[in-house]
């Protein structure tokens, strides 16, 4: 039953995109939307990387004491 539904969906999508009157317009719109989503994904990844870098720098600053000694895990600087 699943194969029948999957085949019908693929056939419908192919007919929808290959339509002689509106197919070219639909394909163009699909390409534009897909490239827009890809661009947003790239921007989101860059933003997340910048945020992670900022957090890492804050953690590094907190881990370094005023006299320049680095605090390692399990030890304390007094």
Secondary structure, 3 states (H helix, E strand, C coil): CHHHHHHHHHHHHHHHHCCCCCHHHHHHHHHHHHHHHHHHHHHHHHHHHHHHHHHHHHHHHHHECCCCCECCCCCCCC
